[in-house]
Amino acid sequence: MRTLLIWLPLVLFLGFVGLFASGLFKPDDRVIHSRLVGQPLPAFTLPAAASDRPALASAQFATGKPRLLNIFASWCVPCAAEAPQLMALKQAGVEIDAIAIRDARPDVDGFLQRYGNPYARIGLDARSAVQMALGSSGVPETFVIDGKGRIAYQHIGDIRADDVPMILDRLKDAR
Amino acid sequence: MKLILALLCALLAVPATAQTALPPAPWADRQIPDAAQERKAKALMETIRCLTCQSQSIADSGASMAGDMRSQIRERIMAGEQPEAIRNWLIARYGDWVSYEPTAAPILWPLWAAPILLLGLGLLLLRGRIKRRTRA
């Protein structure tokens, strides 16, 4: 018993080394996913964020056809980087609505003029209230909303060129 | 003199913390006039984690989203909502991760039991020692 007990500190030490090593080498995942995936879109009504696009309300989503809901902001750099991919999705026939976070109409207009406008409707969420209601933790994020108005998928971060087929698949699944 | 002037100018400078051009939400950095309500709001804000800078509470964070969260919490407390209801609303969206308040969830039982177990182990060791000493 005593001889066995002598090894206990070493075993404990090795256990800690293993714990810390796994923490060091495990890829860092700090992405916080929304718990609302699979649930209906929370109710909201937002004013128009751009001069030439209508306002956005949650009631407009249950149309029988899946849509994308893009969370963006004119001040957000990765949002500009994903603009070509959103344009490609629009050209593939996807309907995209958007919510502009902490934004102002002249800034949104300028952003859309510079990077293109793939959106059907854009709502202005000046105090991130709808962003919080959606469980979204940053910009850009893109939600796939199915035909019944339920959140089917949440994409966190900008949509890269190689994400586009995956988003299209998710839209097909959400039908 | 010049140095003093330069230092005074430095005092007036606004730090470049803004991530957006918009001013902060109305109640982001303003206290609720009713002290009791402000105490409740403050206690809640200190235990809600900031989503942008993940090691800070929203009470400590300068991120614009944390400001929006503070403002929303104050507005909801002023409207008569209970802090725990707001916490649960946030947990329903972001998961347990968003709250710093420890819960009694089964995964945390070992953590709660650890002090009692360690104390028991200590008493056991102590008893062994006393026994040995009295025998000697």
HADDOCK unambig.tbl for C-alpha pairs under 7 A between the chains (distance, minus, plus):
assign (segid A and resid 32 and name CA) (segid B and resid 94 and name CA) 6.80 0.50 0.50
assign (segid A and resid 33 and name CA) (segid B and resid 94 and name CA) 6.81 0.50 0.50
assign (segid A and resid 34 and name CA) (segid B and resid 93 and name CA) 5.66 0.50 0.50
assign (segid A and resid 34 and name CA) (segid B and resid 94 and name CA) 5.49 0.50 0.50
assign (segid A and resid 35 and name CA) (segid B and resid 92 and name CA) 6.36 0.50 0.50
assign (segid A and resid 35 and name CA) (segid B and resid 93 and name CA) 4.94 0.50 0.50
assign (segid A and resid 35 and name CA) (segid B and resid 94 and name CA) 5.85 0.50 0.50
assign (segid A and resid 35 and name CA) (segid B and resid 95 and name CA) 6.43 0.50 0.50
assign (segid A and resid 36 and name CA) (segid B and resid 93 and name CA) 6.10 0.50 0.50
assign (segid A and resid 75 and name CA) (segid B and resid 20 and name CA) 6.00 0.50 0.50
assign (segid A and resid 102 and name CA) (segid B and resid 20 and name CA) 6.82 0.50 0.50
assign (segid A and resid 102 and name CA) (segid B and resid 22 and name CA) 6.50 0.50 0.50
assign (segid A and resid 103 and name CA) (segid B and resid 22 and name CA) 6.76 0.50 0.50
assign (segid A and resid 127 and name CA) (segid B and resid 25 and name CA) 6.31 0.50 0.50
assign (segid A and resid 127 and name CA) (segid B and resid 68 and name CA) 5.61 0.50 0.50
assign (segid A and resid 128 and name CA) (segid B and resid 65 and name CA) 6.88 0.50 0.50
assign (segid A and resid 128 and name CA) (segid B and resid 68 and name CA) 6.27 0.50 0.50
assign (segid A and resid 134 and name CA) (segid B and resid 93 and name CA) 6.84 0.50 0.50
assign (segid A and resid 135 and name CA) (segid B and resid 93 and name CA) 4.48 0.50 0.50
assign (segid A and resid 135 and name CA) (segid B and resid 94 and name CA) 5.52 0.50 0.50
assign (segid A and resid 137 and name CA) (segid B and resid 51 and name CA) 5.76 0.50 0.50
